[in-house]
Amino acid sequence: MAGFFDTLRGDGLTRAQRALVGLEGDPLRLEHERQQFSHSPPPYTSNASGTTTRSASPNPPSEEQRLRQERRIQLGQDAEASKPHEQFSALIEAERRRIFIASLNGTRRLRVGDDPDKMAAEIVDT
């Protein structure tokens, strides 16, 4: 890396300026140089056979495999939801919603400084 910076500080900058001046004086060459950057590179080949490194797309899962995977996900979610902490959190969330709805429809007004989250946790905890 140090060599790069040495070249830039030394005659590298001078050479770059000369090359730019040369391109500025030759519009056809400048256009030719620019065009090389407007084309996409060819696909990478891993060996002389010319085969690309792109892998074939996997076959989509069958309907049975998809249903089995969905069932596995649902069972995992059910198992997680059955944990006491998750049940407690779900109850607090339901109570918090009930408190907000009661406040909106006027059956129970929240006072300034009331914390609905704390109120919900206290109601569920008792």
Rosetta blueprint (number, residue, H / E / L):
1 M L
2 A H
3 G H
4 F H
5 F H
6 D H
7 T H
8 L H
9 R H
10 G H
11 D H
12 G H
13 L H
14 T H
15 R H
16 A H
17 Q H
18 R H
19 A H
20 L H
21 V H
22 G H
23 L H
24 E H
25 G H
26 D L
27 P H
28 L H
29 R H
30 L H
31 E H
32 H H
33 E H
34 R H
35 Q H
36 Q L
37 F L
38 S L
39 H L
40 S L
41 P L
42 P L
43 P L
44 Y L
45 T E
46 S L
47 N L
48 A L
49 S L
50 G L
51 T L
52 T E
53 T L
54 R L
55 S L
56 A L
57 S L
58 P L
59 N L
60 P L
61 P L
62 S L
63 E H
64 E H
65 Q H
66 R H
67 L H
68 R H
69 Q H
70 E H
71 R H
72 R H
73 I H
74 Q H
75 L H
76 G H
77 Q H
78 D H
79 A H
80 E H
81 A H
82 S L
83 K L
84 P H
85 H H
86 E H
87 Q H
88 F H
89 S H
90 A H
91 L H
92 I H
93 E H
94 A H
95 E H
96 R H
97 R H
98 R H
99 I H
100 F H
101 I H
102 A H
103 S H
104 L H
105 N H
106 G L
107 T L
108 R L
109 R L
110 L L
111 R L
112 V L
113 G L
114 D L
115 D L
116 P H
117 D H
118 K H
119 M H
120 A H
121 A H
122 E H
123 I H
124 V H
125 D H
126 T L
